[in-house]
Amino acid sequence: YQRRVHGWHDHVDRKQYGSFDFTSLIYLTDHGRNFTGGEFVFVDGPSGAELPSVLVHPGMGRVVMFTSGSENVHRVNKVLSGTRFAFTVAFTCDAKRGIKQLMDRAVF
């Protein structure tokens, strides 16, 4: 499911990247102060579900976390001015798809 609107296309992270089970975003800049546009949008599913789109206004330090499957189709609106910075962290539940360099180290 992909539909391009004004920014990044509507997508599902698990389909886009393959190994994502959970996705999180940490915003490093403020909407309205550092940039305009660039809102994160959860959109209706491809079947035209009756749920409305949900708009997230990025704020420095705000964390958004969601499951990465087709239940969370989303996009980022086009940034109209300034610079939007966000840090994406993806999680997998499949040890075979984890980052091998990290899996081999004893971090505890």
N, C-alpha and C positions, 0 to 999 in steps of 0.2 A: 504494500500500500504506500504509494508516494504521490503527493500532490504538491506542486510548487505554488506558493502564493507570492509573498513579497520578499522573503528572506530565505532561510534554509528550508528545504522541502519537508513536508509532513513525512515522518518516518517512525519506524519501530526499531529501537536500538538492537534488540536481539537479531533482527533480520539484517540490519545495517552492518553490524560488527561481528556477529556470530557467537561470541562467548559471553555476552553480558546477560546476567540474571537480574541484577539490581544496578541502577544508575544513580549517581548523586552528583549534584552541582554545588559548588561553593562560589558565591559571587564575591568578586574582589573589587568591584566598583559599584557606584550608586546610580540607579536610574534617575534621570532628572537633574543630577548634579554633574556626573562624568559623561553621560551620553543620553540621547533620546532614542526612542524606538527600542529594538532589541529585547522586547518582552518574550518570555518563555510561554508557550501556549500548549496546553493539553487540548486536543481537538476531538470531535466526534469520531467514532469508528467509521470504517468504510461502508457499513450497512446503513448509515444515516440514523444512528442511535438518537434517542430523544434527549440525551444529555447535552447541555450547552458546553461550549468551549470554556476552559478555565485559564485565565490570564495571570501569570506570576510576574510582578514587577520586581526586578532584581534589586537587591540592597546589599551593600557591603556586609559580609559575614552571614548572610542568609544561606541556609542549606535547603536544597530540595532533593528528596530521595524518593524513588519510585521503582516498581518492578519494571523490567525491560521488555516485557512481552506486548502483544497486540492490544492489550487492555489499556495501554498508555501511548497511543499515537500522539506525537508532539512535533513542535517546530520552534524555531526562534525567528521572530519578526526581524525585518531588516533594521539595522542600526542607521538612524537618520543623521545623527551628529555625534561627535566625540568618539570615545573608545570604550568598548565593553569588554571586561576581562572576567572570565569564569574558569574555575578549575574543575575538570570532570574526573570523577573517580568511579570506576566500574568494578563490580563484584561478580564473581562466578561461583556457582555451587559445585562445579565439576573440577576436581583436582587436576585432571588431565589437561584442562584448558587454562590453568593458572600460569603465571609467569615463572618459568623454570628457575631463573636465577634467584628469585625470592624463596621459592619452595625448597631449594637446596640448602639454604642458610638457617642456622638456628638463631632465631630472633628473640627467643624467650629468655 
